[in-house]
Amino acid sequence: MHLHVRDGEMMRLVTPLSAAYFAGAVVMPNLVPPVADVEAMKKYEGRVREAMGKQNFLPLMTLFFREYGEEELRRAKETPGFFGIKLYPAGVTTNSDAGVSDVLAAESTLRVMEELGIPLLVHGETHGFVLDREEEFLPAYRALAEKYPRLRVCMEHISTSASLKLLEEYENLCATITLHHLLLTLDDVVGGKLNPHLFCKPIAKREADREALLAAALGGSEKVMFGSDSAPHPQEAKECCGCAAGIFSAPVALPRLAQLFAQHGALEKLQAFVSDNARRIYGLKVPGKVVVLRDEVMAVPECYRGYGQKVVPMDAGENLGWSVVGREE
């Protein structure tokens, strides 16, 4: 429910790695320039479909939030493949400089979105101290939930226990949780030698936050769903000064989740977290696909190469305890 496939040669390399083992994904619009009109979205969808080849996979397309007129929003709603609109506060993450400075300013756009049933997907951070940015954004979520009670607002890639508490207060709020926020704390990123491949936004938080997120996922909370936020960058853009934010988790997402849920005796909760909750929350109809996982070793490559690109995955060079051993479509 949250995926970056970029564009160009990088897209050709990474898109098949998600399309092979998922039935669909919500594709983020923060390209340069951003995907901010229906024609650009349709062209981007065409490039995604070309990159995924003949995989049985549904790319769910998004528009970059700006002030849209009613006619534009109605046209988007009627466009096959359109899913929702992604809101980025200006400058908070990769390619977000064209984002908004006041979340509630575009009232006419939000009212029409509410009327048409268009989901609002939000990267919820401020520009405050890095560990506090998500929590400082919570009043904006509260204001959105109260002012637009019929607007489905998704709190994307939540990373704090405070976000989970707010989630339970409003029926129209839901949230995605990443694999890396279920596994990592800030100590994993900067506690020893800096690990640039684990640097992401929102940054991994404290152990208490990780435990709260894990309890929600393992406990079968119906308001949370898996969103990988898999965000590839070329190796040279990660291993450098000014390291780019993003963790490339697509190739290991399902095996690593299976391993995690199995370790906690909660494999029966995995299907809901990965798929069922999202389909219910949004009324999604996606292609049928059965993925077979088994507790067999998966050797994760040091990197993925192709089309002139080189990208390092999460758990590079490690052996996972579970692997994908088959699929049926």
N, C-alpha and C positions, 0 to 999 in steps of 0.2 A: 504493500500500500504506500510505498515511498521509495522511488528508485531514480537514480541519475544514470543516464547512459551517454551523456555528453553529445557530441556531434562528430561528423567527419570520420577520420581513421580510428579514433578511439572508440567511437560508437560501433564501428564494424567489429572491433575486437571484443568489446565487453557485452554487447546486447545478447549474443547467443548463450552466454554463460548464465543469464537469468531466464531466457526463453526456454531453455532445455528442461528446466525442472520446476517452473511455475506456470500456472494457467494464465496469468496476467499480472500487470503491475501498473501502478500510477506513476507516470513519467513526469518528472519535474521540468519546469519551463525556464530555469535560470541559465539560458545560453547568453552569448554576446553577439548581437543584441537579444534581449529576452523575447520569448514567444508571447506576444501581447495582442494578437488579433487572430481571427478565425482562419484567415488564409495562411498565415505563418504556421499556425497549429496544424493545419491539414498537410502542409508541405513537410513539416517535421515528422508527423505520423508516417508519411510515405517513406521518409528516410529510415525511420525506426523499423518499419515493416521490411524494407529492403535488407537492412542489416540482420534481422532475425531469421531471414530465409524462410524455410517451409515449416518452421516450428509451430505447434498448436499453442498460440500465445496471443493474448489480447492486450495491446498497449492502450491504457486508459489515459487520455491526454488532458493536459491542464493549460490554463492561461495564467500569465503573470499578472498579479493584481495591479490595477490602475482604475481610474474613473471610467467606467463603461456606460454607454447609453442603453436605454431599455431595448432598443432594436438590436444592438450588438449582442446583448445577453440572450435575447430570445433566439437569435440566429445561432449562437454558440450552443444553447440548450438543444436545439434541433439538429445539430451536427453529429452524425454517427462517430463514436469514439471519444466524444468530449465527456470529461468526468467532473472537473471542478476548477476552482481558481485558487492559486497559491499566493499567499500574502507574505512578503518579506519586509520587515523594517529595514529602512535604507542602511546598507553597509554592514549588516550584522554577520554575513557569511559570504560564501563564494558567489561572485557575480550578482550581488544584490544592491549595487549602487543605485539602481533605478527604482528601488523599493519606496515604501511610504514613510513619512515622518510622523504622521498622526493616524493611528489605526482606525479611529472612529470618524475621520474627516469625510470620507466618501459615503455619506449616508444614503444618497440616492442609489448608488451601486449596490450597497448592502441590502437595501429594502427590496430591490428587484430580485436580487439573488435569493432572498428569503421567499419571495412570492413564487419564484420559479423552481424552488427546490434545488438550487445549485450549491453544493458544499463549498465551504470556505476552509482552506487548509492553511495553517498558520505556523511559521517559524517564530516561536514565541521567545524572543530575547530582547533585552535592552542593550545599551552601550555602557552599562555599569561595570563594577568589579566582576571579573570573569566567572567566579563561582556563584555570584548572586544574580546573574543576568536573567535566568529563566524565572526565578522566584519574583524578581521585580516586574516581570511582564504579567504576572497573574491577575492584577487588577484590570488589565485590558481584556483578558479572557472573560472575566466576570462581567465587565461592562457589555461586551458583545453578547454574552449568553442572556443577560437580562433585557437588553434593548431589542434584541432580535430573537425572540424565544422559539421561532419556527425555523431559524437558520441553523443548519447542521455545521458546527464548528469543530474541526479536528485539531487538537493540540499535537502538533507533529513532534516526533522523536523526543518525548518527555524524558527528563533525566533526574528528577527530584521527587522526593516523597511529598513535598508540598503540592506539586502538580497533581498527584494521585488524589490527594484530599479534595482539591477543588473539583476534580473530575466527577466526584460523587455528588456534588451539590446541584448540578444542573443536568437535566435530561438531554439537552441539545448539545452537550459536550461529549466528545469521544477522544481517543488518543492512540497514536502509534508509539511503539517501543522498539528500539533497535536491538540487534544481537549484541552489539558492543556495549550498550548501556546495561545489559543484563550481566555482563562479564567483567567489565573494567571499572576501576576507580582512577582518580587522578594520579595515584601512586604508580599505576602501571605505565602512565604516560611520561611522568617526569620524576618519579621517585628514585630511579637509578640514573643510568644514562638516558638521555632524551630519546624516546622512540617516536620518530616523526610519523610512522605509519599508523600510529594509534591516536594521532592528534585530529580532533574533529570538533565541530560546533553543532549543538552545545557540547562543551568539553565534559569528559567523564567526571563524576562528582565524588562524594564521600561514600564509604562503605554502607552507611545507613540508607542512603538513597538507592544504591544498587540492590540492597536486600529488599527494600520496599517494592521496587519494580519487579524483581524476581518473584516475590510473593504474589503480586497481582497476576503475572503471567502464569505461574504454576498453579495458582488457586482458581483459575478459570474465570477471572473477571470478564464480564460480557461487554465492558466498555473499552477494553484495550485490544489492540491487534498488532500483529507484526508488520513493521515497516522497516526494511533493511537500512534505508538511507545509504545504500551502497553508493560510494562516491569516488570513482576512479580519477586519479591524476597520474600523469607520466612520472616515472621514478625520479627523474631529475627535478620535478616540481615539489616532491616530498623531501628528498634528501638534499636540502639546500637552506641557506638563510632565507627567511620569509616563507617557511614551509606552508604549503597549501593545506587547508582543512578538509578532511574527508577520509573515510576508511573504506577500502574496497573489499566488501564482504560477500559479494554475490556468489562466488564459486564455492564458498564454504557454509553458506547460511543454513541450509537444511540439515546437513550432517552435524554441524556444530550445535544447532538447536536440539536435534534428537539426542545428542550426547548429553547436553545440559539437562533436558527434561528427564532422561533416563536416570541420570545421577541422583535426581531428586524423587524418583519413583512416580513421575507424573506424565508418562508418555501418553496416557489417555487424554491429556489436556492439550497436546500439541496441535491436533487438527483444528480445534477451535481457535487457538491463538494465531495460527498461520493463515487460516482461510475462513472458517465458518463465521467468526464474529464479524469480519469485514463484509461478507456477503449479506449477512442479516442486517447490519447497521445501515448499509447503503442500498439494499435490495439489488445486489449485483447478480448478473447472469454471466458466467464466464465459461470458457471451453472446459469440457470434462477432461481431467488428466489424473492419473494415479501414479504417484511416485513411491517406489519401494526403497526403504532404508533398512539397513542391517548393521548390527554391531560388529563391523569389520573395519580394519584399518584403512584410512584414506590418507595417502601421502600428499600433502599440499605443496605444489611447486613453489620454488623461490620467487618466480615471477611468471607472468603471462606475456607472451610476445606475439606480435603480428601487425601487419600493415604499418610497419615503421614505429610501432608503439611498444613500450615496455612498462608494465604496471605490476606493482607488488601487492599481493592479497593479504588479508588478515590471516594470521597463523602461517605465514610463509615458511616453508621448510620444516614444518611440524607434521607429526602423525596424529590425525584425529581418530577417535575411537569408533566413529560411525561413518558410513559412506552410503551414497546412492548406488544401488545395485541394479536398478531397472525402472522402467516407466511404461505406462500403457495410456494410449490416447484414443 
